[in-house]
């Protein structure tokens, strides 16, 4: 699994959700100029990357682009980079935008994985989050995706939202699981400063869930989905079997290189990270003038790479292979960090299984701190 | 020499000493309003913030008196806290007279008396100045009665002033000229100069502040410090104006500075005598002594990489503080550090703050201790000021702790609460007498350990600031002592160990545990904090674990953001001490040292 991944960021939305802090703008009129710009950027990397085995259209809302635009981008990528025949090609979609016809054209052009931003099956929660779709539309979009031929579908859900207790969340989880999507992403609501929802919480004095409540949601999610056959393979990600894991997202956690195209997209070469300007209009203009759209970059020291590998690896069920870690970063974890690791094992947060250092479920819940050993 | 006057201002804390000094400086024209920074002599930030003078300081004021002659009035500022009485005594030894400043509203206080006695010991001319006469609460008649009855001075000799309003400045300056004797001494006799302070200047090395009693000194002279025998060549001499002003020579009677390339800071001791190497004075000036610290604590750098920097900064700090002593020390939990001796808890506070502020080091202090005496079963007698060196309990025949006599002055209405406080602090043999209507002088014999911990703060609080307090060491008395340890997650934190009276152990341990609980951040697992005597746990608290700490989404762009956050947290962790697997912030160590009711 060392082939790089290709990410295409489509920062366009019909409307911005209250909790979103990704770079996106509600400017669908830019859509026609978008594909050419992305393809323009792609050309910069023609000789730098090859053999992608995953492609991921994320956003924003990629599904606001006409199918023809996506097709253009995909075709260009095939020409420039030799994309693997069996590549996983994902598109993030918004339930409200999906017609059967649109889904069929996506499927026919080679998109083989659909990730639907359902977020909730409760209309009050959807409204609170500022989503444009209803739970009925969510169910119908899933049905259409199946009919269009998709056999690898992911659903995104959000939990610990104001007004949502554990019972309501369990019901949402069970509804989702009854559809048997191959993949589920369940994110605890994160209030990012600067988002309308953050302001809403502050102004109305809404309390965020405390430590114990957050943990209860987290644990319940894992247990309920386990009962339905889902494997909790990353902090917020579940799949029906290891083969249905998001191969593209695994690259982030396994420190595999990826190329990000589009405004604000991030890239990683294995040693260096860089990211594009977070402004769609400027991005398009610069590409037209054949100028770089890279906003900033950083060369990572071995120490920084080692820290990244640790906190990313410990987010996943499979954890870290100490032998590979040593080969890559020179640190013998089980010697140099023996004492803290022992203490964490004693407290049932880490375990060594099949030669790998892995977080337990309780450990996954505090994965960020685990990396501070 | 007839035109020189050397004087000091002595006062109880807050009676307006620094303000008066500033006003005299302004009045004599050394500084004008525009470049005037309040409280010029309090050079250190910490002095201005706390409103107390820690360092001695000097300034020469030019003054044309009513007799038409021009005088040089050397004002030697003295430290204003009971912890610094030796520095005060060396400054006073450099003067012929003092202004005894008394607050018109508060009247005579404990330190007014203590300072007066010091001035009398040096046979100084005393000019009582009643300050703050502009205050609505000023009660000049009462103060005059106190000057007569409590100080035994002639009330007719007083001057009324308000340093804040600039009232009485000329009267004060005239009194200095008329009443304080000119210095005696001879330029022809061998050099005898008293060091009353020294400061480190990173460009010039040690700046020695001194008073010339006999002889003269100029650049090029070869001088000797009589206590250490060290020899130097004088590079520069001069006076203190607002800055140093270079002069060709300093003569008998004058106050000024000497720069002599002194780099070895420990060669300068406050109270030492400087003389000429070739033509020394027959004996040193009287009064030199090695000051004896009464409170001991260890200092450790938070980052062990900072050990050498800490060593350097202590060496530099020591130059400006002759009463601070230190030696190497090491702790199982905290690594390499220094065991330090202080004159009191305020002194300790100041050292800690200055090391952190001026040398930009983060340090941890161990719990302060007094010096205990143990008689062992084999008959040996040992002194222990460091809990790490506590003898094997099985080998101890007898433990003793130092006692002091506390002298307190307070309005009668606080008598009840103060007596209760003193008894709580194991005070015995009380003595009481009325020094005036409604005023009581109270004395108790108390263990020093009780006094250094939180007595002073609580005393001030129960007397609402009206009480004054001073103490003298008396003797060692037998005491039921134990070594109390603090364990964090089962690991002993030796910097938090304390030698305490057995009856006090449980309460102390509980306070320490509670404070640590408040200051140690929650970690990934539950942490027990325990107080123990030997193997017996006498107090316990727990810090519950945090159970959720993970970013929900972590994809392409989130990684850099998250890594930077973790890097910051790792940096933060470096500023904490690892005890076993628990990171303890500096604030936790400091919290344990704080007095009981902060």
Contacts between the chains, C-beta under 8 A, distances in Angstrom:
chain1	res1	chain2	res2	distance
A	7	B	556	6.1
A	22	B	557	7.9
A	58	B	555	8.0
A	187	B	552	4.2
A	187	B	553	5.9
A	188	B	552	4.7
A	189	B	552	7.8
A	190	B	551	7.4
A	190	B	552	5.1
A	190	B	553	7.1
A	211	B	546	5.7
A	211	B	547	5.5
A	211	B	548	5.2
A	212	B	547	6.9
A	214	B	548	4.1
A	215	B	547	4.6
A	215	B	548	4.7
A	218	B	548	6.4
A	235	B	550	5.3
A	235	B	551	7.8
A	235	B	552	7.1
A	235	B	554	7.4
A	236	B	552	5.4
A	236	B	553	6.7
A	249	B	555	6.4
A	252	B	554	7.0
A	252	B	555	5.2
A	252	B	556	6.2
A	252	B	559	6.6
A	253	B	554	7.4
A	258	B	556	6.7
A	260	B	556	5.6
A	264	B	557	6.9
A	265	B	556	7.0
A	265	B	557	7.7
A	266	B	556	4.0
A	266	B	557	4.2
A	266	B	559	7.4
A	266	B	560	7.1
A	267	B	556	7.7
A	268	B	556	7.5
A	268	B	559	7.6
A	273	B	559	7.4
A	273	B	560	5.7
A	275	B	557	6.4
A	275	B	560	7.6
A	298	B	560	7.0
A	304	B	563	6.5
A	304	B	567	7.5
A	307	B	563	6.1
A	307	B	566	6.1
A	307	B	567	6.9
A	307	B	570	7.6
A	308	B	559	6.3
A	308	B	563	5.3
A	311	B	562	6.6
A	311	B	563	7.2
A	311	B	566	5.9
A	312	B	554	7.0
A	312	B	559	6.9
A	315	B	550	7.2
A	315	B	554	6.2
A	339	B	581	6.2
A	340	B	581	5.5
A	343	B	525	7.2
A	343	B	580	7.9
A	343	B	581	4.3
A	344	B	524	6.8
A	344	B	525	7.7
A	347	B	524	6.8
A	347	B	525	4.0
A	347	B	545	7.9
A	349	B	524	6.1
A	349	B	525	7.3
A	362	B	547	7.2
A	364	B	550	6.8
A	365	B	547	6.1
A	365	B	548	5.1
A	365	B	549	7.5
A	365	B	550	6.0
A	366	B	524	5.3
A	366	B	546	6.9
A	366	B	547	6.6
A	366	B	548	6.7
A	366	B	549	4.6
A	366	B	550	6.3
A	367	B	549	7.7
A	367	B	550	4.4
A	368	B	549	5.0
A	368	B	550	5.1
A	368	B	551	6.1
A	368	B	562	7.4
A	368	B	566	7.1
A	369	B	523	7.9
A	369	B	524	5.3
A	369	B	546	7.7
A	369	B	549	4.9
A	370	B	524	7.4
A	371	B	566	5.8
A	372	B	566	6.7
A	372	B	569	5.9
A	372	B	570	6.3
A	372	B	573	6.5
